Amino acid sequence: MRFESAGADAPIGVFDSGVGGLTVARAIRDQLPGESMIYVGDTARTPYGPRPIAEVRRFALEILDDLVHQGVKMLVIACNTASAAVLRDARERYDVPVVEVIGPTVRSAASITRNGRVGLIGTKGTIQSRAYDDLFAMRPDIALTSAACPRFVELVEAGETSGPVVHAAAEEYLAPLVAQGIDTLVLGCTHYPFLRGAIRQVVGPDVALVSSDIETAGEVYEVLTDRGLLRAPGAGEPELRYEATGADTAGFVELARRMLGIGIDSVDRVQTGAIRLPDSA
């Protein structure tokens, strides 16, 4: 199955399992304020981390298909678990360029580390996929230590980003990485920047934190520039549309406002599974 590409005036499509990808969406807006954007959070089925990879792949392709049918000019998979599950399929399936969060983050971490000891935290699905391990393997001078943090996404989606419960979880997950002497920590989930305060408190001031939002936005800029797909200056007010699959769209708006300072007027609820995929898709 192939879908046709769209022109420069078309929006960028950004997809995440929930609200975490709004960090990437905000970074894209900061770097490309003239671009239109459609953001979809699969809040009805979050978190993706504990789910089987095949199920994540099916969910992701449903939503990516829908974004392409809406006429986006680029797909941004702002979810580490989905990136690990579906990236190769997506780049073969669509004619529009596909940007994901893992590659840019790995390149940034590899350029920052001073002692070659890098830590990685992510969902169970991301860690088990070994997608980060495969990319870091191209740098034999870097030792990667990974830890799954299954409660982090649930805490963020519930709006709990500080306090004793969050700190206890951060201490449990991060203490073994600190004991390995890491000097760089990859936040391998777009939800994790919301917990930056607790993470910083545990790892200390000397460990560099690398998240995917700014690095991914930079890659979006480069790809659009290289392909001549940047929206022309003066093309009019960009359209920003937010969609969620879950029923609590008001909660989505509140989380975006409180944790990111993004003023969202409304969120459209969209149904999942509207596009059925053949078994071989």
N, C-alpha and C positions, 0 to 999 in steps of 0.2 A: 504494500500500500504506500503510495506517495501522495503528498499534498503540495500544491503549487505555492511558490514563494510570493510574498507581498512586497509592495513598494515602500519608499522611504517615509511616506506620511503615515504608514500603518503603525499601530502601537507595538510596544515590546510586551511579550507575555511572560509573566513571572509566576512560578508555581512552588508551593511549599505544602507540607503536611498540615500546617496550622499558621500561627501568627509569627513564628520565628523568621520566616523569609521576609518579613517586613523590614528587617535590618538591611537586607540586600536591596529591597525596593527603595528604601530611603537613601542608601548610598548611590544608587543609580540616579535618583532624582537630584541629588546634590551635584553629581558630575555632569548630568545631562538634563537640565531643568526644562528644556524645550521639547522633550520626548513624551509622547503619550504612552500609557501603560495600562495593562490589565493584570491585576493580581488575583490569584486564586489560592485560597487556603482550604485544604481538605479537612476542615475541622470536624466533620462527622466521623472521620476514620482515624484521626490522630490518637495516639502516636504511631508512627510507622516502625520505629525501632524494634519492637518485639515481634513484628509480623514476619512471616516467611518471605524470602526475597521474591518468589514468584507472585505472591499476592501484592507486594509493593509495586512490582513491575506492572501488574494489571491495572492497579489504581492510577499509577502515574501516566500510563499510556492513554487511559480514558480521558484524563484531564488535559494532557498535552494535545491529543487529537482535537478536543473541543476548542482549545485556544487557537490552534491552526485554522479550524473551521471559522473562527471569529475573525480571521484575517491578520494575525500578528505577523510581524516581519522577523522576529527573533524569539526563541524560547530560552528562558533562564530557569534552570532547575535549581531553585534556591533551597535545596534539601539534600543533605549529605547521604541519607539512606536511599532516597530515590535516585540520586546521581550514581551511586554504586550499583543500583539494580538495573538501571535503564539507559545509561548513557550511550552505550554502543548501539542499542536498538534505535534510540531516538535519532542519532546522527545518520543512520541508514534509512530511517523511515520518512524523514521530512526534508523538504528542499530548503527550508529556512535554517539559518545558522542556529546551533544549540550551544549554549554556554552553561557550564556547571560549576560547582563550588570547590571541588576537590583539587583539581590541577592548579589553579591560581594560588590556593592556600599552601600547597606543598612547596611551590616555587618560592613563595615569600618566606616560609619557615626555613628552608634550606639556605637562603641568603642571609638570614638573621643570626642563626645559631653561631656561638663562639666556640663552644667546646664539643660540638657534634652530638650532644645528647638532647634529643627532642622527645617531648611527651605528646601524646594524642589522647583526647577524650572524645567520646562519641556515643551514639546509641549502640545497642547490642547488634543491630543489623549492620551498621557501618563498620564496626570493629570486626565482626565475623566475615564481612565481605573481603577484607584485606586490601581494599582499593588503595588506601593510603600506603600500606606496606609495599605494594607493587611499584608505586611511584617513587617512594623513598629508596627502594632497592637500587635505583639508578645512581644513588649517592652512597657508595659503600663506606664513606667516611662518617656517615651519620648513623647513630644507634637510636632506633625508635622504640619507645616503651608506650604501650597502649592500655587504656582502661575504659570499659563500658560504664556509663553513668545513667542507668535506666530511669532514675527518678527525676532527673533534671527537666526533661520535657514536660512531664506531668505537673511539676511545680510551676513552670513558666505558664503553661496553658491555664492553670488555676489562678494566675496573677500573683503567685507567691515568689518573690524574687529576693527577699532578705529575711533576716530573723534567725532564731536558733535552729529551726528545722532545716533551713537551707544551708546554714553553716555546718551543721552536723553531717549532712550529705556530702558537702564539698570536702570536708575533712576526711571522710571515709574513702571517697574516690581518689583524692589527690595526694594524700600522704605517701602512698607507695611510689608515686612518680617523683615526688620531691626527694624521697630517699635514694632515688637513682641518680641524683645530681643533675637533673635537666636544667638547661638555661633557657629553653624555649618551649612553650606549650601551645599546641594547636587546639583551638576550640572547634572540634569537628562536627558541629551541629549549629545551625543558624539560630536556634533558641538560646544557646549558651551565652552570647554577649549580654543578655538580660541579667545574667548571674555574675557578671564581671566583678562586682564588688566582693562577693563572697569568695570567688575563685582567687582574686588578688590577695585577699587576706590570708588564705591558706598557703599559697605558693610563695608569697613574699615579693618584694619590689624588684628583685634582680632577675626574675624570670619574665622573659618577653612573652606577651600573649598575642597570638596570631589568630584572627578571625577572618571569615570568608567574605564579609560584606564589602569592604573597600577593595580588596583584591579582585573580587568578581566584577564589581562595577567598573574597575579599570579595564578588565578584559572585554566587557560589553562595549566600552568606548572604542577600544582598538579594533574589534571585529566590525562594528558598524562603520568606522572610518575606512578600514581596508576594503569593505565591500560597497562603499558609496551609499550607505543606507542611513546616514545621519539626516534627521529632519532639517529642512532648510530654515535658517533664521527668518523670523517674521511670518512663519507659516500659520500663525494663529495660536490661540490658547490650547495647550495640550490637554487631552482628555485623560483623566485618571479614574479608573473603574476598579472597584474592589468586589470580589465575589467570595462566598464561603459556602461549603456544602452542609454545614451544621445549622441547626435551628436557631442557635443563640447568636444572631448577628449583632445584637446590641452589646453583648459581651465582647465580641470582636472589636467593635468600635471603641469601647472603653479601654481595652487593653492597648490598642494602638495609640490612643490619646495619652494614657497615663504612662506607658513605658517608653514610647518613642517620640511623643510630642507631635504625632501626625494627626492633623485634623481631617477626619473622614466624615463626610456628610452622610453617607449611607453605604450599606453593604448589600449586594444582591445575593439572595440565596439561590444556589443552583443545585440541581439534582445530580447525584452520582450515577454512573452506569448508563447514562443516556445513549452513549455510543457503544454498542456491543462489539467486542473484538473476537475475531476467529481464533480458534485454539492455536493456530500457527503464527498469530500476529506477533 
